[in-house]
Amino acid sequence: MMVKESFDYLVIGAGIIGLSIARELIVRFPGSKIAILEKEHDVARHSSGRNSGVLHAGFYYTADSLKARFTCDGNRLMREYCYNNKLKINETKKVVVAKNEDELPGLFELEKRGKTNGVEVNIIDEKELAEIDPNVKTFKQALWSPTTATVDPEEVNLAIKSELEQKGVRQFFGEGYAVRLDGNKIKTTRGNILEATKLINAAGLYADRVAKDFGFSRKYTIIPFKGIYLKYTGTRNPVRTNVYPVPNLKNPFLGVHYTVTVDGHVKIGPTSMPAFWRENYDGTANFKAGEMAVILSREAKLFIKNSFGFRSLAIDEIKKYNRRYFTSLAASMVHELDARGFTDWGKPGIRAQLLDITTDELVMDFIIEGDKNSTHVLNAVSPAFTCAFPFAKHVIDNYIT
């Protein structure tokens, strides 16, 4: 039997961004009728629960970006949330290391960006690095980030879900967005009709599709990238702190790095392999032939044109499925490494990376589009988990109130 219901605010997607927006709506508009629509049977089934769990400090991003505006505050607010709610947190801290002289300017650029963004970062020398972690190596200098930490992303999502339930937010799980009917009236995958005064699209991998139904995301599409980590199961962890290479600041990927998880394990990764369909996690699960045809066509064009170095990126990422090659990238950042200790591939995640189809370039920052009826959060990729709380406030301040 079809059900028809109306709400003041309807959020599509129960990832960290959708949950955080709903949480902020409760504060701003007490007494409002708020609902979340989620196609999965619980929260954190996609990138919000499959990410590294790192709370980033905020030194990668240029000062004019939304990422720069929200990462530093997001780090602080998420840390406070975890401590206040007795959630797990590991104050891992982080170093960015250089391989050679050519990478030192990139290191100094990261320090400059961090200080501009109000982040606590410092350039340290090899002696200071040895005091932090004697097994980590760098060329002359490294960047020290004492505010980087790791949490359990699934635990955080579940905590917010519980908070929303207690405060009366209606949550539709196992029921996704199907199609827009008219105005702010939509049909769900169960055939129910839901209507809202204001609709907020935070659908992650499908955010561009939902946005197009409302006349937005006209020049954007999502290109999925698969990320996998390799876990260390040996007897002695190779590092004490998170260790990252100097990244290529022209693309949004940070390179293979060491992450110390919330429970103290060490993993290396991730890969950034172009995926063939949006939920291309394992084998042919969730396979969609039509979707794959569209995405492969787009990726083939990027490969041929070598837009943003896509060809070399794709080739290099394929090589990372060779465990020896993958661990060799991590080995370059430490003095000693038991490569055989990396035995377990982790749960893959899919990055919902936005592509500007007018320029064939990857979009580096968060994108928000909308009007008085609907708001669409596009490109909510890393560090969206870290940024979630202040980002939700920004969305409501600028697109909902």
N, C-alpha and C positions, 0 to 999 in steps of 0.2 A: 504494500500500500504506500503510495507516494505521500511524503510528509512535506508540508510547507511551513517554514519558520522564518521569522524576521529578527534581525539584530541591529544594534547600533554600530558595532564594529565586527567585521568578520576577517580573520587572519587566515590566509591560505599557506599552510606549511608549518610544521611543528619542529623545525630545526631551532638552533640557538637564536637566530635572528627573529623568527616568528614568535618564539616563546618570550624573548626579551621585550619585543614590541607589545605583546599582550600584557606583560607584567607592568610596563610603563603606562599603558592605557588605564589600568586599574587605579594607578596613583593619580593620573591627570583627570580622569572622568569617573569618579566614584558613583556607583549606582547604575552605570551604563550596562547594557546587555552585550556581553563580549563572547565571541566564539572562535574556536580554532578548528580548521578543517585539515586533516592529515590522511593521506592515502595509505600510510603504513599503520601497523597495529600498535605502535608505540613511538616514542620520541627517539631521536639519535640513531636512526637506521641508515642515514647517509653521512655526508661529510661532517655533520655536527657530532657524530659519535665515532667516526673513523679517522679523525685527524690525530696529529701527534700529541695533543694535549699541552703543547707549549703555550705559555702566556708570554707573548713577545713583548719586548721593551719599547720598540718604536723608533729605531734608528735607521731603518732601511728606506724610509719614505721621504720624499721631498715635502717641504713645509707647506706647499700649496695644495696638498692632497688631503682627502678625507681620512685616509689611513693614518697620516701623520697627526691629524687632529684628535683621533680617538684612541690610538693604541696605548699611549702613555697613561691616560685616565682609565682606559679599559683594563689595563694590567692591574692598576691599583684597586679598581672597583671589583674585579673578579676575584682578586686575592682576598679582599675584605669579605666578599660573599662566602668564599670557601671557609675562611676562619670562623665567621659568624654562624655558619650552618654546620660546622664540624665536618666539612668535606676534606678529602685527602688533598694535600698539596706538598710538593717537594721543591724547596728553594734551591734549585740546581745551579742557578747562575749560568753564564755563558761566555765563551771566548770565540772571536773570529780570528782565524790565523791566515797568514800569507805564505805562499809557496816560494816566492822570489821577489826580486826588486820591483818587477813590473806590477806587482799586486799592491805595493805599499800605497800608491795614490788612492786606490779604491778603499783601503783601510782608513785613510785620513778623511775621505769623503763621507764614510759612514759615521765617523766621529763628529764631523761637522754637522751632518743631518741630525744626529742624535741630540747634540747640544742645542741646536736650533729648535728642536721639538720638545725641549725640556726634559730629556731623558738623561739619566745618570750613566754616562759612558766615559771610559778613559783609555788612552793608549798606554800600553804597558810594554816592557822590554822582555827579553827571553828569561832573565833571572826572575822577574816577578811572575812570569807565566809558570816557571818551574815550581814556585811556591804554591801556586793555585792547583796545578796538576803536573807532576814531574814527567808524565808520559806524553804530554801534548807538545808538539814542536811547531815553531813558526820561523819565518825569516826576519830576524832582527826585532820586529814588533808585532803586537797583537792588539785587538780591541777587547776590553773587559766590560761585560754587562752584568752588574750585580742584581738587577731586578728581574731578570728572566727566571721563570719557574715552570713547573709542569703540574698538571692536574689530571684527573680522570674525567674526560669530556662527557662520557655517558652518565656518570654520577651527577655532574653539574646539571645536565639536561633533565634528568629525572627529578632532581631537587626542585628545579623551577616548575616542572610539570605539577608536582605535588603542591607547591605553593599556589599555583593557579587554580587547582581543583578546590583547595580550601577557601579561596576567595571568590568562588562562584563562576569561574570562567567555564563555559560549555566547551567540551572537547569531543570532536567527532573523529575517532580513530578508525582506520580501515575503510575510510570513505574519502575519496579524493575529488578534486575538481575535474569535471568532464567538459563543460562548455558554458559559455555565457549565453544567456537567453536574451535579455534586454535590460538596459539600465544597469543596476547593480544586482540583478537577479541571475543566479547561476544554477546549473543542474549538476548534481554530484554523480559519482560513479555508481551509486546505489539508486539513482533515479529520483532522489529527493530534490526539492526546490528550496534554496536558501537565498535570502535577500538581506542586504545590509545598507544602512545609510552611508557607511564608508567601508570599502573593501581594501585590504592591505595584502598584497601579493609578496610572499616571502617563500616561494616554492622551490628555491634552489636550482636543481638541475632542470626544472621545467618552468622557471620564472619567465623566461623569454616567451614561451608558448602562451602562458596565461596573459602576459602583457600584450601580445599581439592581438588577442581577442578583444582587448579594450582600446586598441589603436595605438599602442606604445611598442617600444623595442623595434622600431621600423628599420633601424640601421644596425641592429645587433642580432647575433645568434650565439648560442652556447656551443663551444667545442669542448668535449670532455677529455680530461687527461687522467690516466690511472696512476695512482701512487701506492707503492708497496714498501714496507720496511722489512729489514732482516734483523732478527733478534739474536743477541749473544746469549749462549747457554753454557759457556765455559765456566771455569772455576773462579776466575779473577777478572773483574770488569776492567776493560782497557782504559776507561776514562772516569773521572769523578764529576765532571761538569759537561754541559752541552758544548759541543765543538763544531763550528761551522767554517766553511771556506769563504774567502772573499767572493761574493756573487757577481754575476754579470748583471749590472743594474739596468740593462736595456730590456730584460724580460722578467716576469714575475716569479721565476723559480730560483730557489736558494742553493741548489746543488746538494750533493750527497753529504750528509752531516751526521754527527753522533747526537742522539737524544737520550738523556737519562730520564726514564719514565717515573711516574709518581710512586711506583713501588720499588724503584731502585734498579730496575733492569736497564740494560743498554741496547739500543737498536741503531742501525744505520739506514739511511735512505733520505727521502723517498725516491722512487723512480718518478718520471714525469712523462709516461708513455701515452701518446695520443690513443684514446679509446675509440672503439668502433660504434658503440651506441651508448646512450646516457647511463645505463645501469650495467655496463660491461664489467662486472666484478669478477665472476668466476665462470669459465666455460661458456656455455650458451644460455645460461640463466638470464631471464628477462630479455631474451633476444627479440628484436623488432626489425624485420627485414627492411621496411620502408625507411625507418629512422637511420639504419646503418647505411643505406644507399645515399641518403642526403649528407650524412656526416663524412662518409668516405669520399664523396664527390668534393666536398669542401676541403678536406685534408689533402686530397690529390692536387688540387689547385695550389694550395699553400706549399706543397712539396715541390711542385714544378717551378713555381715562382721563387721558392726559397724565402718567402716572406718571414721577416724577423729571425732568419736562420732556422726555419722550421725543418728543412731537410737534414741539416747536421744534427739538430735536436732529436729528430725521430730516429736517425741511425744510431746515435749514441745511446739513446734510451733502450733500444732493442739489445744492445750489447750488455746492458746492466742485468739482464736476466741470466747472464753467465756469472755465477757466484764469485768466481775468481776475479773477474774484472770488477765487479761491484765492490768487493772488499778491498781491491787495490786502490780504489778512489779514497776509501776511508783510511787506508794504511798510510797515505801520504801526509796525514795530519798528526801522526803519532810516531814515537821512537820505536816502539815494539807493538806487534799485533799478532795474536793467535787467530789467524783468519779462519781456521777450522772450527773455531768456537761459535761462528755465526751459522746457525743451523736451521732456524725456523722462520719461514716467511710469514709475515703478519697478515692481518685482515686487510684486503685492498680497499682503498678509498677512491672516489672519483671527484676531481676538482671541476666544478662547473664554471669553466673559464669563458668569459665573454670575448667575442671577436667582433670587431668593427668591420662589417662587410663592405663598407665604402673605401676602406684603406687596407684591408687585409692585415690588420695589426691587432695584437692582443691588447685588451683594455687593462691598464695597470691599476686603476682606482675603482672604488665602489661607484655604481651608477644608480641613481634614483630618478624615476619618471612618474608623472601622475597629474591628476587634476582634482577638482573638488569631490569627485565621486570615488576615485580609486588611486592607490599608490603602489608602485611596482619597484621592488628592490632587486636590482640586477647586479651580477658580478660580486656576490657576497662571498668572496674567496679569502684565503688567509691574508691578513690576520683577523678575519671577521669574528672568529670565536673570542679572541681577546677583546675586540672592540665592541662586543654585542651590547653592553649596557649603555655606554654613552652614544653609540650609534642609534639605538632605539629612541633615545631622547631627541636626537637630531631629526629623525624621521618625523616624530610627532610635532616637534617645534616648527618644522618647515613645510610639512606636507599634509598634516592632519588638523592642527588647530586653526 
